[in-house]
Amino acid sequence: MLTTRSKIALARLCQKPLLGLRRMFGAGSAAEVRRNGLRWRLDLDEGIDFSIFLLGAFEAATVAACERLVRAGDVVLDIGANIGAHTLPLARLVGPTGRVVAFEPTDFAFAKLSANLALNPVYAARVTVAQTMLLDRGDGPIPRTLPSSWPLAGGADVHPKLRGRDMTTAGAGALTLDTYLAENAIRRVDFIKLDVDGFECRVLTGAEATLRRCRPVIVMELSPYILDERGDSLDRLLDILETARYELADLSSEAPLPRGRDILRRMIPDGAGRNIIARPNPRASGE
């Protein structure tokens, strides 16, 4: 399993000659392209954008898992939507009778998400966007900045392990997921994609009623080092999921992950994250 630093370094090796070739033909790092039937406005100096440009998708294993788990007509939440790398594929999967709600608090990524949705009006019609940070309470301040840019060139302001650059949350508000769904009369949630760089415990704590009532499948990242930096821990995250009666499985094989926390922690190198599936346990919940 590669660390984020290693992934960025490999992408940079591919990016430099490609940008050099583009400049020879009068093009730069800005590109508007079609990949796998979706249109994108991309900045090839950014890691997420470059992955979509080069490979057709960001985190192909996550896209594949979503394709297996999401059905037409589903109600899906994309929490930490960034530029829409998963929002748009999810909107295609839910079909015209389904719905996607995409949450992105930073103004930088929210603007790019909105631009990419505008390029795909058929799918955009199935998406509700919210410049909202989901937390464990909705009456407190949110961080002034959050990581939402992954520049391939790096820089002094880039996190040494996460490799993200903080962008402002100007214009964003804070809510719990339970409150957002109640205020918007969303009574059903089938699937959640959760990628919030260490705020997972706070999001899930504010979603206690939703997890209990709706029992959605969750695709999310386990990243102990960034949880520690946020003042949480892998143990607390696992406690929240266990209390909610969820079981963890490998993202690709869907095989159960070890229950031993030390074993699970050793499976994730420092500076890396492991995407997993969290499923409600029907035996424990009586479903």
DOMARNU-156977 format. One record per residue: x, z, y of N, C-alpha, C in turn. Coordinates in steps of 0.05 Angstrom, whole numbers, plus 5000, padded with zeros to 4 digits. Last residue first. Example, Ala and Ser with C-alpha at 12.3 -4.5 7.8 and 13.67 -1.06 7.14 Angstrom:
# DOMARNU-156977
525751424955527351434979525851575001
526451564886524651564910526451564934
# end
This chain:
# DOMARNU-156977
435752364856434452104863434251934838
438352844853435752824840434252564845
443352904872441152924891438452904879
446752844829446853094843444453124861
445352334812445152554793444952824808
446651994855443852044848443452274829
450952054905450852124877447952174869
452351524950450851764944450651804914
459151314958456451264948454951524944
464151024995462851284990459951234982
469750644983466850644983465950924978
475550565026474150655002471150605005
482050425049479150365051477850425025
487050825070485950705046482950665050
492650775114489950855108488950715084
499151045135497350845123494550955121
502451445151502251205168500450985158
504351615085504251695114504251445131
500351315033502851375046502451465075
496051554989495951445015498451505030
496351834942495751544940495851404966
496652364956499152224949498751924945
491252474962493052474986495652324980
489552474909488452274928490252254953
492352914890492852654878491952434898
490053314921492953264923493652994912
484753294903485353214931488353164935
481753024847483853204857484853114884
478552604834477352834848479453024859
480451924842480952194831479552404848
474951454848477551554856477951834845
471750994803471851254816474651334824
472150294819472650514800472750774815
471649864852469350054851469650264830
475649514863474749534835472249704832
475849564921475849304907474649324879
475550104937474149894952473749644935
474250634892476050434902474550204915
469751164913470650954894472550764908
466851814915468651614926469551414904
460252074927462552034910464151804920
456352564962457452294960459852294941
453653024982453352924954454052624952
454853275028452653075029452152935003
459153555009456753705016454353515018
462753135004461953274981459353434986
463452985058462252795039461252935014
465753455078463253355090461853165070
470353495046468353705045465653605055
473153055064472253055036470053275032
474353225116472752985112471552975083
477453675105474953705118473153465114
481853425080480253625065477553655078
483953115120482752985098481053175082
482253405184483953375161482453215139
482853465256481353485231483253465208
485753345300484953625296483153665273
487652845303485152895318484253185315
491952865269492452845297490052905314
489352875219490853105228491353095258
487352345219485552575219486852825229
492152075216490752055241488452265242
493952215164495552275187494052275213
489852045126490352335132491952385157
484951635123487651615135488451905144
480351255093481551525090484451495101
475050875119477950905115478651195112
469050605087470550745108473450775100
462550455073465350355070466850465093
457150765044458950765066461550645057
450150725031452850685021454650655045
445351215055446750955056449350955041
441051605053442851565031444251295032
436951785088437251495082439051435058
437152355091434652205089434951925078
442552505092440752645074438152475070
444652185132445752165105443852295085
441552355175441452075166442452045138
443052885182440252825174440052535164
448552815196447752965172444952905163
451452575235449752395219448552545195
455252895258452852815274450952635260
458852885216457453135222455053085239
460652365220459052435197457652705201
463652385269461452195265459552285243
467452775257465552825278463152635277
470352535215468952795211466852845232
472452065240470452045218468952305214
476251985277473852125286471652135265
480451675258480751965259478352125268
478451135269481151225274481351525278
473650915253473751045279476351195284
469650575217472550555223473050655251
464750445171465750655189468750635192
458950135156461750095157462950275179
453350315118454950375141457850285137
446750155096449650115093451050185120
441450265106442250205079445250205075
436950655140439650555141440550515113
430950735176432250665151435050565156
428650815224428051015203429450955177
429450795289430650675265430450875243
427850935341425850905320426950745296
431551075378430950795375429150725352
432051625374431251515400430451215398
433851665320431251775328430251645354
438851425325436851305307434051405314
441451775361441151495367438951365350
441352265332439852235357439351945364
444652145289441952235284440252195309
449452035314448051825301445151905296
449952335380450152355351448652115339
453252015435450852105421451652175393
456051835497456351975472453652055461
457651205531456351465529456851585501
461850795571460850885545459451155548
464150655619461450545613460250645587
470750685596468950655619466350525612
474550795559471750815550469850805574
480550405558478750595570475950575557
485150395502483650265523481550455534
491450485469488950605480487850425503
493750105416494050165445491350265455
496250245351494150175369494850245397
499650425312500350175325498150075343
499750885282497250725282497650455294
505151035294504250985267501750805266
505951045351508250975332507350925304
501650695395501950925377504050865356
504350405453503050365427503650605409
507150395500504550535500503050495474
511550085492511950375494509350525493
510149575442510449675470510649985470
507749015405508349295407508449375436
506148495395508748535407509548825410
501048535375503148465356505948515368
496649055393498348835402500648785382
490849235383493149245365495049015372
486249635417487949395419490249445399
483850115415482149885407483649615410
484050805420485450565410483450345403
481251065481481351055452482750805443
480351495538481451255525481351285495
477551945549477751735570478751475558
473052205500475752145509475851925529
466952475527468352325507471252275517
463753115539465352885547466552735524
457353275507460053335517461453085526
452653205481452553315508455253375519
452253045428451952845449452052945477
456353175372454553275392454453065415
459552905339458053115327456153245347
458852195358460352445354458552655341
459751535376458251715360460051965353
459851225436461651365417459951565402
457350595455456850875450458950985431
454850085471457450185479457250495479
451649735422451549975437454350065445
447749175401450349285408449949535426
444248905348444049075371446749195377
443248285317445148505323444248645349
440647825308440248035288441748285294
442347475345439547555347438947785328
447447335328447147535349444347645352
446346915293447047185282446847405303
445146525331443346575308443846845296
449446515367446846625375444946675352
455446595373453946565347451046665352
457746705420458446445408456846395383
456047215430454847005446455446725434
459447505396456647485389455247255404
464047455426463947335400461047315390
462747755472463447465474463247325447
461948265451459648125464460247825466
467148375434464948375415462548215426
469748375483470448175463468248155442
467348825507467148565520467748335501
468849225471466049165475465648895488
474349255478473349135453470349065456
474449455533476049235524474849095499
471349915533470349685548471849435540
469850265473471850185493470849925507
465750385433465850525459467750415480
461150075394463950045403464150165431
456749945342457650145361460550105368
451549535322454449545325455149745348
446849445274447349595299450349635301
443248935244445849055247445949205274
437948765199438848855226441548985224
433948255167435548495168436448555196
431547765165429748005164431248265165
435547385165433747395188431847635188
441347715137439347515139437447555162
445648035125442948165125440747965128
450147695127449247795102446447905103
450747595182450147365164448947475138
452148095199449647975209448847735192
457048155173454748325165452148205174
460147785202459647745173457347915163
459748065254458647795249458247735219
462248565244459448545254458248275248
467548505232465648555210462748525219
469448365282470648245258468948285234
468148535333466048415316467048295290
472048795358471348535369469148395353
469549435344471749295357470749015366
466049785318465749495313468149325324
464850315301467550225307467749925303
460150205255461050415273464050385277
455049845240457949785243459049985264
449749925197451050025220454049955219
444049565174446949615172447949725198
438749445134439349555160442249665158
437348855095438449115099438749185128
435748325087433748525095434748805101
440348185036438548085056436348285062
445248705024443248515015441548415039
451848915011449748875031447848655021
455748914970454049154974451749114993
458848454968457748564944455548764949
460348395021458848175008457548264982
463348855029460848825043459048615030
467748704998466148934990463348925003
469748285028468848235001467048454991
471248555075469248345077468048295049
475248875053472849005064470648805066
478948495039477748665018475248805028
480448275088478948115069477648285047
481548435145481148605122479348475101
478647905179480248145182479548335159
479147195165477747455165479647675171
482246755166479446715166477746965167
487646785173486646825146483546785144
488746665227490546565206489146575178
484546875258485446605263486946495238
484147395238481847215236482746925239
489247575253488447575225486147385220
488947555308490847375294490147355264
485247955319484647675326486447485310
488148405303485548345291484948045295
492848365338492948365309490348295295
493747925393492448165382492348145351
495447445410497347665413496247925402
491147115406493047115384495347305388
484847245418487347275432489547315410
478846845409481047015399483447025418
472446755394474246735417476446945412
469446425339470846655350472346575375
464046265295465746195318466846445330
463546175224463146345248465046255270
465045895179462345855190461646015214
470346035170468346105151465546095163
471645965238472746055212470446145194
473045615295471045665275472445745249
475645845359475845715333473345765317
479345875415476545885407476345715381
484846255439483846045421480846095417
490746415473487846425474486746195457
496046305473495146515455492146535454
496245605484497445865486496246055466
498144905482496245125477497745385479
501744475484500244555508498144765505
504644405440502444215444500644305467
508244805442509344535442507144335448
504945235434505945185461507144905464
504245215379501945165396502945105425
509445345362508345085356506045015374
509645885379511645685389510645395385
505646105349505246085378507245885391
508246065299505645925304505145895334
512846375303513046085301510445935306
510046885313512046775331512346475328
506647035270505546955296507546805313
509447195226507946955225507146845252
511747665246513547455236512047185233
507147955259508847865281510747635271
505348085208503747905225505447785247
509348435193509048185179507447985195
508448845231511048715231510848445216
503349015216503748895243506348745243
504449235166502549015169502948865195
507949655179508949425163507149185165
504449985209506949875221507949635206
500850125170499949955192502349835206
503850085104503150225128502250025149
501349815043503049785067502049975089
501750004976500050005000501850005025
# end
